[in-house]
Amino acid sequence: MIKKLQKKFIIISMLSIIVVTGSIFGVIIIENYTRTNRELDGILNLISENNGKIPEYRPRNDELANVITQETQFSTRYFIIRINDQEEIIETNMQHIASVNQEQAEEILEKVLEKNKNTGYYDNYRYKITSNEDGELIVFLDCTIQLNNLKNLINQSLLIITVGLVIVFVLVSVLSKKALTPIIENIERQKQFITNAGHELKTPVAVIMANADVMEMTSTENIEWIKSIKKQASRLDALIKSLLNLANVEENKLKANYTQFSITGLINEQIQDFKAITKDRNIVYENKNDILIYADINRIKELITILLDNALKYTQESGKIEIKVEKQGKNIKIQFANTCENVKNINTKKIFDRFYRVDKSRSKSKEGYGIGLSIAKSIVESHKGKITAEINKENMICFTIILNGDGY
């Protein structure tokens, strides 16, 4: 349980850090990408507004003041193409670029016109199409440097983030136990208290039951009171055993004895054992084949007993209980479903919590302490399996257990 708590703490911490770091990274990249586009579009607009040329430098007071400088006229790599209304090339000006020839420029123009967009990217070029009286002016701006800078920023950021996350993961893993020390100590004290209290209570409860037996045999008076004492002492004894069993299962103190056996046969045996109290309920047990499992037969038997007892306890008279077992690859799927009067009041997320009762106002009418399903969950988890509860389409409470048939 402590390892599970530590693992959950590490996962939650890392997920929180990843979400925050990823959000910051995303904002930075989006902002840089948007700013780069604004700067490139500013240069494109300047060329388009001046009939395909960059005018002589003039100081600016807008957001492009730091982008368009005295060197922009000489350092900007671009080419222009003019076309008429029939998309025939009227003019091509390649004097401001050396990496593209006439043939390549025409191929780029053809691809850009197919996009049917006035602005966008093609390869490492940002383009803008402007309409005029003679047709259209298309300006292609070489933005290789800007795009490479953006790619480098992304790559370097990802590298730094990855290294940072690895370091944080190591630190969180190392320090998590220290951070959880107060909680771990509290859990240990609670478990120790349950164990000590359980063992200490065993003796007085046994004495009370023994004295009640003697009183019942020797006295003819107050028989009802004596039977009530015995009944409550028996309930207290059962509660103590359940608490001790739960503590032992959760800490894996019970020695596991894995063997191969028929899970379908074991369920059938348990149904037969409960036959005397199932006459008013309809039990439907579906299993087409004899399915073998490698597990601790005593714990699995206890698991089936708990689920079957729970189903019988909460299924109304003439109600239905469905049990299914099937093999899914290496896994074995077991389902216990039953009708229930208060099915709409069941909180399937809390049903495995200790002492959880569906209807507190009627809890005294049902035998049990709300510990059984907690023990069932611990047994399944000790087998590295999974147990879930849900309300199915037939309005039945359904418990699904997934176990590995090979025992690991």
N, C-alpha and C positions, 0 to 999 in steps of 0.2 A: 504493500500500500504506500509506503514511504517513497519507494522508487517510482511508483506511478505518479505520486504527487510532485516529485522532483521533475519528472519528465514533462508533466503538464505545465509546470512553472516555466521550464525552459522553452517549451513550444509557444506558450502565450507571450513570453518575453520576446522571443525571436520574431514571432509574427507581428507584434506591435512595432518592433524596430524596423522590420522590413517594410511594413506599410508606411511608416513615417518617412523612412529613407527613400522609398520608391516614389512617394508623393513629392518630396523635395526634388528628387532627380527629374521627375516628369515635368514639374513646373519650370525648372531651369532649362531643360531641353526645349520645351514648347516656347518659352520666352526667347531663347536664342534663335530658334527656327523662325519665329514670327518677326523678330528684329532683323534677321538676315533678309527675309523676304521684303520687308519694308525698305531696307536700304537698296536692294537690287531693283525693286520696282521704282524707287525714286530716280535711279540712274536711267532706267528704261524710259520713264516719263520725260526725263530731261532730253534724251536723244530723240524721242518721238515728237516732242513739242518743237524741236529745232530742226525738223526735216531730215533726221538721220545723222545728225552731227552733235558732238558735245561742244557747246559754246565756250568762249573764253571765260576764265574764272571770275566770278563776282562773289564777294562775301555774302553769306546767307545767315538768316536769323531763325530758320526753322529747324526741325529735327534732323535734317540732312546736312547741317552745318559742318559736322565732323566727318561726314562721309565724302562729300564732294569738296575736294581741295584743289590747289593749283596743279597737282600732279594727276588728277583724275583724267584730264584731257589726254594725257600721254600714256597712262598706265592701264586704262580700260581696254579690254579686248572684246570686240564686238564686230558683227557684220549685219548688213541690212539687205532686204530684198523687197522690191516693189512689184506688185502684180495688178493686173486690170480686173475688171468685173468677171471676165471669163477664166480667172485664175492663171493667166499667162504671165510669165516673168517679163517685166519691163526693164528693170534695172537690178543689178547686183553689185554691191560695194563691199569688197573684201580687203580694203587697204589697212584696216585696223586689226586684222587677225592673220596669223600665219599657219594655224593648225588646221584650217579648213580650206579645201579647194572648191572650184565651181561645182563640180559634180556632187561632192558631199553636201554642199549647201542646198542644192536642188533636192537631194534625197531627204535632208532634214525638213525642208519646207513641205514636201509631200506628206511626211508623217505628221507634222504639226497641223496641217490643214484637215487631215483626217480626224483629228481630235475635236474639231469644231469648237474650240475654246479661244477666247481672246487673249488669255494669259495663262502661263503654266510653265512646266519644266519638260524639256526633252534632253535626256542624257545629262550632260553637265551645262546645259544652256537654259537660261531663263528667257522667255520670249514674250513679246507683246505685239498684238495686232491692232493697228490704228487705221480707221477708214478715212479717206479724203475724196476729193473730187475725181482724181485720176484712178482711184481704185483703193488699194490697201498697202500700208507700209508695215512690214514685219521686221522688228528689231530683235536680234539674237545676241544675248549678253553671255559671255563666257564667265561662269561663276565657279570654276573648278577650285580655286583657292578657298572661296567661302564655304563650299560644300565639304571640302577636305578638312577645313578647320572645325566644321560642325561634327563631322565623323570622328575626328580626333578627340573632340570634347566628349562625345558619347563614349568612345572606347576607353579613354582615360578615366572618366567618371565611373564607368562600370567596373574597371579594374580596381579603383580605389574603394568603391562600395563593396565589392566582393572580398577584398582583403580585410576591410573594416568589419564586415559581417562575420568572417571567419574568426577574427580576433575577439569580437564581442561574444560569439558563440562559445569560444574556449573560456572566456572570463565568466560568462553566465553559468556554464557547466561547472566550473570550479567553485564559484562563489554561491551557487544556488543552494547547496546543502547548508552553508553557513547562514544564508538569508532565511531558510526555512527551519532553522534549528529550534526556535521557540515553538513553532507549530508541531514539529516532529516530537519534541519533548512532551508537549501537551497530549498528543495522540498516544504516545507511549505510556504516559501516566494514566490516561483513561483506560487503555487496554489492561495495564497492570492492575488497576482498580477493579475492573470487571472480573479479571481472573482471580484476584485475591478474595474479592467479595463473594464470588461464586463458590469458591472452595470453603470459605468461612461459613457461608449460609447452608452448605450441604448438611453439616452435622446437626444444627438445631432443627432443620426441616425434617431430617430423618428421625430425630427424637420425638418431634411433634407427631409425626405419622405413627411411630411405634406406640407412643402413649395413647393416641386415639384408637389404635387397634386393641390395646389392652382394655381401655374404657368401654369399647364396643362389646368386647367379649364378657366383661364382668358386670356391666351395668345394664339395667333394664329401663332406666330413665334417661330422658334427654337424648334419645337416640338420634333425633333429627339434628340436634346441635353437634353431636359427635360426627355424623356423616358430613355435615357442612364443613367442620374443621378438617376432616380428611380430604374432602374435595378441594378446598382452598390450598391445603398443604401440597396436594398432588399438582395443582396448577403452578404453584410457586416452584416446585421441584422441576417441572417441565420447562418453566421459564429460565431457571438457572442453567439447565443443561443446554438449552437453545443458545443462550448468551455465550457460554463457554465454547460450544461447537462453532458458533459464528467467529469468535475470536481466533480459535485454532485454525479454521479454514482460511481466514483472511491472511494469517501469518504463515500458512503452509506448515503448521506444526504437526498436522496429522500426516503420518507416514504414507506416502503414495505407493500403491502396489498395482502397477500397470499390467494388465493381462488382456488377451483377446477373448471377446465373448460376443454373443448375439444380442445386440441392443433391442431388436424387435422381440426376441424371446423374453428378455428381461421386462420389457414394458407389459407384455402379455401376462407374465407371472404377477406383476404388481396389480394389474386389473383384476385378476382372479382373487388376490388377497383382499381387495376392496369390494368384492362382489356382494358381500352381505349388506353393505350400505349404499349400493348403487341401483337397487331394484326400482326406485322411483325416477331414475335418470337414464336417459338413453345414451349409451357410450358407443360411439362409432370409431372403430380402430382400423385405419387403413395402412396395410403394408403388404405389398405384393411379393416381396422376396425376403429371405433371411439375410439381414444386414449385419456384418461383423464390425466391431469397433475395438480399437486398442486404447484402453483407458483404465482408470481405477474403478472397478466394478462396485465397490462399496459406496463411493461417492456418487457415482451415476445412479445407483439404486436409490440413494437418499434424494438426489435431484428429482427423479421420477416420482418418488413418494410425495415430495413437497408439492410438485405441480399437480399431481392427481388429487391430493388432499385439498389443495386450494380450489381446484375446479369443482370438486364435490361440495365443498363448504359453501360456495357462492352461487352454485347453480340451483335455481328454484326447482320444486317438484315438477316432474314431467318435462324438465329442461333437457338440453342436449349438450353432450361433451364429444368433441371430435379430436382424435389423436392421429397424427400422420407422421410417418418416417420415410425419408427418401434419401438416396445417395446422389450427391452432386459432385462429380469428379472425385477428389480425395476427401471432400467434406461430407458430413452427414447432417441432414436437416431434420429437426424434430419440432413438431408443432402441437401445442395443447390449446384448444379453443373451447370456450364454454359460454352458454347464454348466462346472462346476469341481469338481475332486476335493476341495478343502479349503474348500468354500463355507461350511461352518459356522464355520471359523476366521477368516473375513474380518471385520474391524472396519470397517464402512462409514463410521464417523465419522472414521477415521484414514487411509482408503485414498488420500486426495488429499495426505497429508503427504509431504514429501520423504523419499526412501529407505525408505519403508514397504514391507515385504515380508510377504506373507501367512504364509509358512512359512520362518522364518530358517534352519532346519536344512537346507532344500532350496534355498536361494536361489542357490547356486552352480550348480545344475542348470538354471537359467533365465537366459537372456541378459537383460541390462538392469540398471538401477541404482535402480529405484524412483523415477525422476524423471518419467517419461512422463506419469503422471496429474496430477502437479503442473503440468506445462506445459499439459496439456489444460484444467485448471481456469482457469489464467491466461488462456488464449486465449478461453475462454467469457466470463470476467469482463471482458476487454478489449472484448468485443462487448455488454456490459451484459446478458449472459445469466445463466443459472443451470444448474449441473450437480449432480446428486445420484446417489447409489448406494444400492441396496437389494437385498435377497434376495427375489425374487418368489415367488409361490405354487408355481411349478414348480421351486423350489430352484435357481434360476439367479441369478448376479450380474448385475444390470441397471443400466446407466448411462443416465440420462435427461437430455437437454440441451434447454433451452428457449431459443430465440433469437427475437428480433424480426425478422420478415421484411423490415421496412422499414429495418432497420439502426440504429434508435434507440429 
